Amino acid sequence: MTSFLKVLTLVAVFGMMANVGHSYPPCPNVEAISKRITEYFVYRDPTLAAGLIRMLFHDCIVRGCDASVLLDPTPYNNATEKTATPNLTLRGYEVVNAVKAALEKECPGKISCADVLSLVARDAIVAIKGPYWYVNLGRKDGKISLATDALRDIPSPFSNITTLIKNFAAVGLTPKDLTVLSGAHTIGIGHCNIIQRRLYNFTGKGDTDPKIAPGYATFLKSKCPQRVGDVTSVVPMDAYTPKAFDVKYFTTVSQKAGLFSSDAALLDDSSTKSYLLSQVYSGGASFGKDFAVSMTKLIKIGGTQGEIRKTCGAVNSYY
């Protein structure tokens, strides 16, 4: 082989390596930058981990993982996903924006907001000693963001199991993924206004949802008194260990102490119930690994069309 051919061969080999597993990412320090900044925020406010993983899910379930949930309303569109009712309580925008700003200084125009959101959500969970999963890079930021899409696609806390399984199947996720990802409710809070009907007027006769254990219902009523328009009172999603990323959420659901109707619904299907109980009985033997697998599937949904935004709250151009 001539010297010239050897050079061509080496170029081809290194070119292929660059496209395998992001051996040569477009911004070599992206992981370190995301980890450092995310940890800075989460160590000061650990509740941001729940906020960021929820934000990522709400993004990916609508139009795929394209950061459309981050777009602010504009004169052209005053009803972006961010304005939809399920997204009004999202938290963690400051973390995403801080990481994006740092990456724009390090490697301008290389890392999308969609990639940033996927990275910081993962790093936030790891920061509270939750599981790690690999985040592939290369997503694009979408230009379309509609509140109507969010209202249609984000699973409702009032949903039954048939609707939940259908919602997840629409984006290629299985009933097992539904159960596993619901396990993220082991951290974070729920707003009392969402469970008022379950507690005080479930069938319109001043009754309580029979799927709530009596003792848990009493506890919830002590934290969520019957008040019209209360949008500030909250309760933990996991009554046992609300700050730890563990399997206790599944324990609460198995004991009829799931906060939302959608939590309790996991007991209404044989496959979701089977996985949930297997984690309860095994002490969460495979939950961390399973969560990483399901998150890897989630973050691969969509994100193939669009641009790389300069800032996460606005598209670069409408044209």
N, C-alpha and C positions, 0 to 999 in steps of 0.2 A: 504494500500500500504506500503510495506516495505521501509526502509530507502534507500536500494540499488536501488529499482525501482524508488523512488523519484529522486535520483541523475541522473539515466538514463533519466528520463523524462525531467529534467531541462537541461541536456546536449543537448537533441534533440531539445528542444524549442529554446535554445540560438543558436544552430547550424542553425536552420531555419531562425532565426532573422538575422544572419550574412549574409544570402544570399538574403535578401529582401531589395532592395533599397540601398545596400551597407551601412547598418547601422554600420558595422565594416569594413571600407575600408582597403586595404592592406597597406596604408600609411595614418594614421589619419590626418596629417597636410597638405595633398596634396592640398586641396582647398585654404587654407590660404597662402601657399607658392606660388602657381600660381598667386593668386590675388595680393600679395605684390610685386612680381617681375614684373609682367605684368604692374601694375599701375606705377611702377618706370619708365619703358620705355615709356609708352604711355603718361604720364603726361609731359614728356620732349619732346615727338614728337607724337602728336595726330594722325598724318597721318599713324602711324603704325597700327591703328585699321583697316583701309581699307586693308592694306597689309596682315594682319594676317587672316582676314575673307576670303580674296581671296585665300590665300595659302591653307586654310582648304578646301575650295570648290574644288580647283584644285586637292587636294589629294583625297578627297572622291569620286569625279566623275570618277576617274581612279583606278580600282581595289579595290574600297572601301576605308574606312578610315584606312589606314595601314601605314601611314608615308612614303610611297614609294617616295613621292615627295621630301623628305629631303635627300635622298641618293646621295652622291657625286659620280662623275665618278671615275672609277678605271681602272687598267690595264685589268681587266676581263670584264669591261663594261664601255666604255668611252662615252656612250650615254644614261645616266639615264634620268628620267623624268625632272630632274632639267635643263637639257641641251636643252629641247624642246623649240621652239620659244615662245609658250604662257607662259612659265615659266621663261624666261630670266629676266623678270621685277618683279618677286616675291620679296617681302620684309618681313623682320621680323624674319629671321633665328636666329638672335642674341637673340631674346626674348625666342624662343623655347629652344635654347641651354642653356641659363642661367637658365631657370626653370628646365630643365632636369638635369643639373649639381647639382643644389640644392637638387633635389629629390634623386639623387644618393647618396648624402651625408646623407640625412635623412633616406632613406629606400632603400638601394641598390637593384637593380634588381626587383623592385616591380611595377613601373609605366612605361608603354611603351611610346615611343615618339609619337605614335598615340594618346594616351590619353592626353599627354602634349599639342599637337597641338590643340586638341578639347577644352581643358581647356583655353589655352591662347587666342584663338580666341574669345571665349565667354567673358572672363574677359576683353579683350581689348574693345569690344563693350560696355560692362557695364561701363567701365571707361570713355567713352565719352557720358554717359547717355543714352545708347541704352537699349534694352530689355535684360532680363536675361532668360536663359533656363537651365534646369538641364542637366548636363553631366554625363552620366553613365560611369563607368570605366570598364576596362577589355579587351580593344582592344589589338591586337598583331601587332607587326611591321613586315611588309612584307619583303621578301628578293629579290623580283623581282621588278625592276624599269626600264622601257623601254621608251625612248623618243617617239617611234612609237605609244605606247599606249596613251600617252598624246596628241599627234597630232591627233589621231583618236577620242578620247573621250571628250576632253575639248571643250565645245561649242565655236564656232567661233564668233567673233564680226561681221562677215559678214553674219551670218546665217539668213535664213528666218524663219518664225514662225513654219512651218511644221517640219523643221529640229530640231529646238529648242525643240519642244514638244516631238519629237522622242528621242532626246538625254536624256531628263529628264525621260521619260517613261522607258528607258532602265535600269535605276537604281531605279525604283519604285516611281518616283516623278510625281506629277500631273501637269496639266497646271496651276492650282492655285499656287502650289509650285514654278513653274517657275517664275510666276509674283511676288510672294512675295519675293523670294530670289533675283530676279533682283533688288528689292528695296534696296539692299545693295549698289547699285550704287549711293545712296544718299550721300555717302562719297567717297573720293578717286579721282583719276585722270585718264585720258585716254591719250595715246600718239598720237601726231598729225599724225605720219606716217600711223596710221591705218585708218584715215579718209581722207587722201589726195584724194583718188579716189572719195569719196562722194562729196567732195568740188569742185574738179577741172576737173574731167574727168569721170563722172559717167557712161556714155554710150559710152565713147570713142570719144565724139565729143566736149570735152572741157566744158561740162555742169555740173550742180550741181544736186544732188539727189533731186527730187521734194518733197520728204518726209521731207525735212528740211525747216522749216519756213524761209522766206527770211531774216528777221532780225537776226535770229540765225546764218544763213549761213554767213552773213556779219561779225558778231562777231567772228565766228570761223576762218574765213579767216584772220582777224586781228591778231589772236593769232597763227595761223598755216599757215604762208605763204608757197607758192608752192616751196618746196625745195626737191630735190632728196636726199635720204639717211639721212634725219633728224630723228634721233632716240632719241633726248633729249627733244624737245619741248613738253609741256603737257598742257592740259586744264582740268578744273574740270568736273566731271561727272554730277554734279548737279550745274547748273548755279546760283541757288538762294542761297542755304545755304550749300556750299560744305563741311563744317566742322561739321555739325549737323546731327545726325541720326534721320531724320524726313521723312515726306511724300512728300517733295518737288520734289524728283526725279519723282514721278508719275505725278506731275503737269507739269514738263518739257516735259515729253513724250507726255502727252495729248495736249500740245501746239506745237507739232512737233519740239521739241527741245531735242530729244534723241540723245546722242552723236554718238552711233554706230548704224549700221543697225539692229543689234539684239535688241537694245532698241526700235527703231521705230517699229519693227516687232510686239511688244506686242499689237499694235492697229489693227493687221490684223487677229485676231481670236476673235470670239465673247466672249469666256470664259475669256481669258486673258484681253481683253479690258474692259469687264464688271467689273472685280475685280479692275483693275487699276482706272477706273472712279469712282467706289464706294468709293475708298480711297480719291480721289481728292475732291469729293463732301462732304464727311463726315469729312474732315480734318484729315484723317488717324485714324478714330475711332478704328479700329481693327488691324491696321498694326503691332503694337508692339507685340500683342498676337499672331497674325498669323505668324510673323517672328519667334517667339520662337517655335511654333509648327513645322514649316517647317524645322528649324535648327535641331530640335530634330529628325526628320525623316532623315535628311541628315547624321547626325553623327552616325546613326545606320547602315549605309550601310557597309557591309563587315567588315574587321578588325578582322576576326576570325582565320586566319592562320598566323603562323610565330613565332616570338620570342619577347623578351623584350631587345631591344638594350642597350648597355652600353653608347654609344654616338649616336646621331641621324643621323650623316652623313655617318655611316658605319655599315654594318651588323656585328654581333659578329663572324660569321664564314660562309664560303661558303659551309661547309660540315655538 
